[in-house]
Amino acid sequence: MHTFTLLFLGTCACDFSPKLQTEFKDSFDFDARRSSSALLNGKFLIDCGYHCLDSLRIAGVDAGQITDVLITHLHKDHFLVSNVERLAKGRKTPLRLWVRSDAELPHIENVEVRKMDKKQTYDLGEGMTVKGLLANHDETVSPQHFVFEKNGKRFFYGCDGAWFLHETYYALRNTDLSLMVLDCTCGDYEGDYRMGEHNTIPMLRAMLPSLKTWGVIGENTKTYVSHLAPSLHKPHAETVKIMKELDVKVAYDGLSVEIE
């Protein structure tokens, strides 16, 4: 049995593709991206924004198996109250919703809100734990990155956030990640004003060697980029070639990644 199985349900930033994916098959359009979300081990949903429920349906996932929703931040393309309500409706046990400790939420029926203090470890069940780390993004929406751990292996999910804040960088030291997903909202150019809260490919070129030096990633780490803005990137195939030089793979909607 795999320690981590990650299904990318959506890999887009907020400027969604004009053509949305209607099925997840080998022949589909890799440039058709839905709002950013991912499903971990079939039960733990990371973000639930505009397209998440459609993405679950397209992927053939039984939404009733999802026990937890972990929110990176409160922008609507990552957290849409109406979709969380639909996901929670009719369950025998409440849906657990994990957010940063200062997040202000409306009441959602049949949802148990779990507030996360930074750098504290929480038990998700089935041998899985999660830790929230501060993200360099709009502070008004309570941003955080996640570090999941199971069987001594660690997975970092960090979409919507640029570089790393000082304390987050130190918290990641020597984690020797098995899997890492990094924000890559912007493409292979310099001078973008978004660099204060979103990564560009030149920023990743600078970051990745330091992450290796710091013991965050190593030779066996599977590294992916997600949260790509189609209007700021070259087509998927060209981006794949660019990122191959950095030993990084480009996520797409429907991609499944497994860690033993």
C-alpha positions in Angstrom: 0.0 0.0 0.0 1.3 3.4 -0.9 2.2 5.9 1.8 0.9 8.9 -0.2 -1.4 8.9 -3.3 -2.0 12.4 -4.5 -4.5 13.1 -7.2 -4.3 16.6 -8.8 -8.0 17.6 -9.3 -7.1 21.2 -10.4 -3.8 22.8 -11.2 -4.7 26.4 -12.2 -4.3 29.8 -10.6 -7.3 32.1 -10.6 -7.3 32.8 -14.4 -9.0 29.6 -15.3 -8.5 28.0 -18.7 -11.2 29.1 -21.3 -11.7 25.4 -22.1 -12.2 23.3 -19.0 -11.4 19.6 -18.8 -14.4 17.3 -19.1 -12.6 14.0 -18.6 -9.3 12.8 -17.2 -7.7 10.6 -19.9 -4.3 10.3 -21.5 -5.6 12.1 -24.6 -7.0 15.2 -22.9 -5.8 18.8 -23.2 -3.1 19.3 -20.7 -3.6 23.1 -20.9 -7.2 22.8 -19.7 -6.8 23.6 -16.0 -9.4 23.8 -13.2 -9.1 25.7 -9.9 -6.4 24.4 -7.7 -7.2 21.4 -5.5 -5.9 17.9 -4.7 -7.0 14.7 -3.1 -4.6 12.9 -0.7 -5.1 9.1 -0.1 -8.7 9.3 -1.2 -9.9 11.0 2.0 -8.1 14.2 2.5 -9.1 17.1 0.2 -6.7 20.0 -0.1 -8.8 23.1 -1.0 -12.4 23.2 -2.2 -12.9 26.1 -4.7 -14.9 26.8 -7.8 -14.3 23.6 -9.7 -13.6 21.1 -7.0 -16.8 19.2 -6.9 -16.9 18.9 -10.7 -13.3 17.7 -10.7 -14.2 15.0 -8.1 -17.1 13.9 -10.4 -14.9 13.8 -13.5 -12.2 11.8 -11.6 -14.9 9.3 -10.5 -14.2 9.9 -6.8 -16.9 9.1 -4.3 -17.1 12.4 -2.4 -18.7 10.6 0.5 -15.3 9.0 1.3 -13.7 12.4 2.0 -13.4 12.9 5.7 -11.3 16.1 5.9 -10.9 19.3 3.9 -7.7 21.3 4.4 -7.8 24.9 3.3 -4.6 26.7 2.2 -6.4 30.1 2.3 -9.8 31.7 2.0 -9.7 33.0 -1.6 -12.8 31.6 -3.4 -10.8 29.6 -6.0 -9.5 27.6 -3.0 -12.4 27.9 -0.5 -16.0 28.3 -1.7 -18.5 28.0 1.1 -21.3 26.7 -1.1 -19.2 23.8 -2.3 -18.1 22.9 1.2 -21.8 22.9 2.2 -22.6 20.5 -0.7 -19.8 18.3 0.3 -20.9 18.2 3.9 -24.6 17.7 3.3 -26.3 14.5 4.4 -23.2 13.0 6.1 -23.6 10.8 9.2 -20.6 12.3 10.8 -19.5 16.0 10.3 -16.9 16.9 7.7 -13.7 18.1 9.3 -12.5 21.5 7.9 -9.0 22.5 8.7 -8.0 26.2 8.5 -5.4 28.5 10.0 -6.2 29.6 13.6 -7.1 33.2 12.7 -9.5 32.3 9.8 -12.9 33.8 10.1 -15.6 31.5 8.7 -19.4 31.5 8.5 -21.3 28.7 10.1 -21.5 25.7 7.8 -24.0 22.9 8.6 -22.5 19.5 9.4 -19.0 20.8 9.4 -16.5 20.6 12.3 -14.0 23.4 12.1 -10.5 22.6 13.2 -8.3 25.6 13.8 -4.5 25.1 13.1 -1.8 26.9 15.1 1.4 27.4 13.0 4.0 24.6 13.3 1.7 22.4 15.5 1.2 18.8 14.5 -2.4 17.4 14.2 -3.6 13.9 13.8 -5.7 13.2 10.7 -6.1 9.5 11.4 -4.9 6.4 9.5 -1.4 7.2 10.7 -1.4 10.6 8.9 -0.4 13.9 10.6 -0.4 17.4 9.2 1.4 20.6 10.2 0.6 24.1 9.0 3.3 26.6 8.1 3.0 30.3 7.3 2.7 31.1 3.6 3.9 34.3 1.9 0.5 35.3 0.5 -2.3 37.8 1.2 -2.5 37.8 5.1 -6.2 38.8 5.1 -7.1 35.3 3.8 -5.1 33.3 6.5 -2.7 31.5 4.1 -0.7 28.4 5.1 1.3 25.6 3.6 1.0 22.0 4.7 3.5 19.3 5.7 1.9 15.8 5.8 3.7 12.9 7.4 3.1 9.1 7.4 5.3 6.1 7.9 8.3 8.5 8.4 7.8 10.1 5.0 6.9 13.7 4.4 4.9 15.6 1.8 4.9 19.4 1.4 2.1 21.2 -0.4 2.7 24.9 -1.0 0.5 26.5 -3.6 -0.3 30.2 -3.5 2.8 31.6 -1.7 6.1 33.0 -2.9 9.6 32.1 -1.7 9.4 31.0 1.9 9.0 33.1 5.0 12.0 32.9 7.4 10.3 30.7 10.0 8.8 28.4 7.4 12.2 27.9 5.7 13.7 27.0 9.0 10.8 24.7 9.9 11.5 22.8 6.6 15.2 22.3 7.4 16.3 18.6 7.1 12.8 17.4 6.5 14.1 15.3 3.5 10.7 15.4 1.7 9.5 12.5 -0.3 7.1 14.7 -2.3 7.0 18.4 -2.8 4.4 20.5 -4.6 5.4 24.2 -5.2 3.5 27.2 -6.5 4.4 28.2 -10.0 1.8 30.8 -10.9 4.1 32.8 -13.2 6.1 31.6 -16.1 9.7 31.8 -17.4 10.3 35.6 -17.4 11.4 38.3 -15.0 9.8 41.5 -13.7 6.4 40.2 -12.7 4.8 42.3 -9.9 3.3 39.1 -8.4 6.7 37.9 -7.1 5.7 39.1 -3.6 3.2 36.2 -3.3 3.6 33.9 -6.3 6.6 32.0 -7.7 8.0 32.5 -11.2 10.2 29.9 -12.9 13.4 32.1 -12.4 12.5 32.2 -8.7 12.4 28.4 -8.6 15.8 28.3 -10.3 17.1 30.2 -7.3 15.2 28.3 -4.7 15.7 24.7 -5.5 19.5 24.5 -5.0 19.1 26.2 -1.6 16.4 23.7 -0.7 18.8 20.9 -1.5 21.6 22.5 0.6 19.1 23.0 3.5 18.1 19.3 3.4 14.5 20.0 2.4 14.7 18.0 -0.8 17.2 15.3 -1.9 18.0 12.9 -4.8 14.8 10.9 -4.1 12.3 13.8 -3.7 9.6 13.9 -6.3 9.1 17.6 -7.0 6.1 19.1 -8.9 4.9 22.6 -9.7 1.2 23.4 -9.7 -1.1 26.5 -9.5 -0.1 27.6 -13.0 -1.7 30.7 -14.6 -2.4 29.8 -18.3 -2.1 33.5 -19.3 1.4 33.7 -17.8 2.9 30.4 -19.0 3.9 28.9 -22.3 1.8 25.8 -23.3 2.2 22.8 -21.1 4.5 20.8 -23.4 7.0 23.7 -23.5 6.8 24.3 -19.7 7.5 20.6 -19.2 10.8 21.0 -21.2 11.8 24.0 -19.2 11.1 22.4 -15.9 12.9 19.2 -16.9 16.2 21.1 -16.7 15.4 21.7 -13.0 14.4 18.1 -12.4 10.9 19.2 -11.7 7.6 17.8 -13.1 4.6 19.9 -14.2 1.3 18.8 -12.6 -1.8 18.7 -14.7 -5.5 18.0 -13.9 -6.0 14.3 -13.4 -2.4 13.4 -12.6 -1.9 10.9 -9.9 1.4 10.6 -8.0 2.3 7.7 -5.7 4.9 7.5 -2.9 5.7 4.0 -1.5 
